[in-house]
Each structure stands twice: as structure tokens, then as C-alpha cells.
Amino acid sequence: MRCFAALLLLFAGGSTLLTAGCSSFSTSADYDTTTDFSKYRTWTWFEGPKPGGALDGLTEKRIRTSLEAELPARGLTKAGDGADLLVTYHVSVHQKIAVTPTTMTYGYGWGRGYAGVAYGNEVRVYDEGTLLLDLLDGKTKTLIWRGTARGTVYEGSSPEDREQRIRDAVQQTLAVYPPLK
């Protein structure tokens, strides 16, 4: 339960990425199965438009710094124009509702006494953030790999915690790049 309550993720339009003491992100990846990923050695930023609105400058910097640190560990060198890969990312936040059935609760009281039993559901409204990492072929500008990290967004985290959570999300998402065929 502690890890469930400590899921990550990101935000859009001025919200904040939140933290907790557990690195439980839901991550996945999809890719073009006809692509030979061994030919990709260099990368640069794709500067096209990003859907979903602008991120605040601090979050933008944290995501970029994390990607710039993690991509070399995947065998990719940052280059300028003419790079093999174009790298971009998207962030979104959506409100979710979680309903958990409760089996039984009971209570008692002082004085004349009270006893009771209740059944019902626990309803929790929360924000779920998603970070998409996209890698595009530098020549054709077509999407060849997409990684996704998803988790709960919590307000009120320290800047250090936010930075660590973004690093963890990027690292865990890129853990399956390049794909094994």
C-alpha cells in the first residue's frame, strides 16, 4: 500500500511532479519491429510542437537533464543537425477515480454503548500523470520507439524529490531501449 500511494508522475501546465519513497511506475514501450536499432548512434532534440501545453521551466529542465544523462547509457551520443535519432517527450495529467470495496468496518462507543457494522466502498480521486518519450528516425522523422511512464501525481514534493522522480521515470522507461528482438 505504501508503494501504491507513492507512485509518480508528471504534470502539465504548471502542475508538479510528485514523489514518494517507492519507484513503482507503470512503464511500457512500443516500437517498429522492422527497425534496425543498431544503426542509431547519435541523437538530438526534436524541436517540433508539443501537444498538451507548455511545461514550467523547472520541469522542462529536469526532463531534459535526465534524458541527456540516460541516453549515453543506451549507446547514444548527443549530436547536432543530421543526428540519427530525434528525441522528444510529452507530459499529461488526467483526473482518475479509484473505487476500493471495503469488506466490513465496525465500531463501539463509551457510556451506554454502541456497536455498528458498515459495508461500502472507498472512493479516491487522484491525478495520474503520463510521460511519453518518443524517438524518431532522424531522416524520415517517423516514430520508431515510444516509452511510457505512468503514475500518481502528488502535490507538495520538495524540488530534490521531484528531480529524483523524473530521473527514475526516465531511467525505468529507457531500460528497454534498444529493444531486444
N, C-alpha and C positions, 0 to 999 in steps of 0.2 A: 504494500500500500504506500510506503514511503516513496518508492521509485515512481509509482503511478502519479503521485502528487507532485513529483519532481521532474516531470517531463519538460522538455524545452519548448519553445521555439520562437520563431521570429514574428515580426510585426511589420506592418506597413504604415505609411503616412504618419510618422511621428510616434507611433507606439513603441514599446521597448521589448527587447528580447529578455526573457526571464530565465531565472536559474533555479537550481536546486542541487542537492547533493548526489544526484544519480545521473548517469549518462544514458538513460533509456530513451533513445529516439527511435521512431519508426522510420527506417530508411529502405529505399528500393532504388533500382536502376533499370533502365531500358536502353537498348542500343540497336543500331543497324547491324544485323548479323552478317551482311555481305561486306562490311568494312574491315580492312586490314589495319588494325590499330598499331601495329609495329612500325608503320611508316610515319607516325606522328611523333615529332621530336621537339617542336617549338610551339609556343603559344603567344597570343597577345589578347588584349581586351577587345571584345565586340562592343562598339560604341553605338549600337542601334537603340531605338526606343524601347523602354521597358514598360509593360502594362502594369496597372495597379497603383500608379502614383509614385512619387519620389520618396526615397528613404531619407531619414535625417542624416546629416553628415557623419555623425559618430558611428552609426550602424554601417553605413556605406564603407567607411574606412576599415572597420573591423572585419567585414566580409572580405574585402579586397586583400587586406593584410593576411588573413587566414588562407585564402586561395593562393596568394603569392608564396606562402611558406609551404603549402601542401603539394602544389603541382610539381615542384622539383623532385619530391619524394616519389612521384609517379613517373619519373624519367622525362619530364618536360622542362625545357629551358625557355625562359621569357625572351621574346624577340620583338622586333618592330614589325613594320609592314612586311607582308609576304610570309607570315608565320603559318605553320601547318594547321594549327587549331585557333579558333576564335572562342573565347570564354565569356560567358555572361551568366547572370543569375536573376531570379525573380523571387519576390517575397510577398506573401499574402497572409491575411488573418481573417478567420471566419468564426462567428459565434456558434458554439455547439451546446447541445443539451445531453447530459448523461442521466439515465434513469437506472437506479440500482434497487432491485426489490429487497425489502427488509423482511426477514423471516418473522421475528417476533421481538417486541420490546415489552418490558414490564416495569412496574414501579410500586413503591409503597410509601406511606406517609406516617407522620407523627400524630400524636394525640388520639383521636377516635379511630384512626387507622384508615388506610386507603390501599387498595390494590387495583391494578389495572393491567390489561394486556392490549397491545396495539399491533396492527399489521399495516403495511403500506409500502410506499416507495420513497426512496431518497432521490430528489431531483437536484442536479447541479448544472448550472450554466457556466460555461468557461469559454475562453478564446483558444482556438487551435491555430497555430502558425505553421506555414509551409515554406520551405526554402527549396527552390529548384535550381540546380546547377546544370547549365547547358554547354555542351561542347559542339561546335560547328566546324565542318571542314573549311579550311581557310580559302580554298579555291572556289568551291561551289556554294559556300555559305549555307549548306544544308545541315540540319541537325543529325548528328551521328551518335550522341550519347547524352542521356539525361539522368541525373541523380536527384533523388527527392529525400528530404528530411522533414519529418512532421512531429509535432508535439504540442503540449500545452504551453501557453504564454502566461507568465506571471508578472504583474507589475511590482515595482519596488526593489529590484535586484541592484546590487552595487555594480559600478562600472567594471570592476575586475571580474565579477561573476558573469556579467553579460559577455565580456570578451572571451572568457573561457568557454562558455556555452556555444558561442559562434564557432570557435576553434574546433570544439568537439563535434559539432554538427557537420562542419566541412570535412573534417578528417574521417568521420564514420561514413559519410556519403561517398567520398572518393576512395574508400577502402576497396571497392570492387572495380576500380579503374586501373589499368585496362582490363576489359572483360576477358575471362578465360573461355576459350571456345572448345 
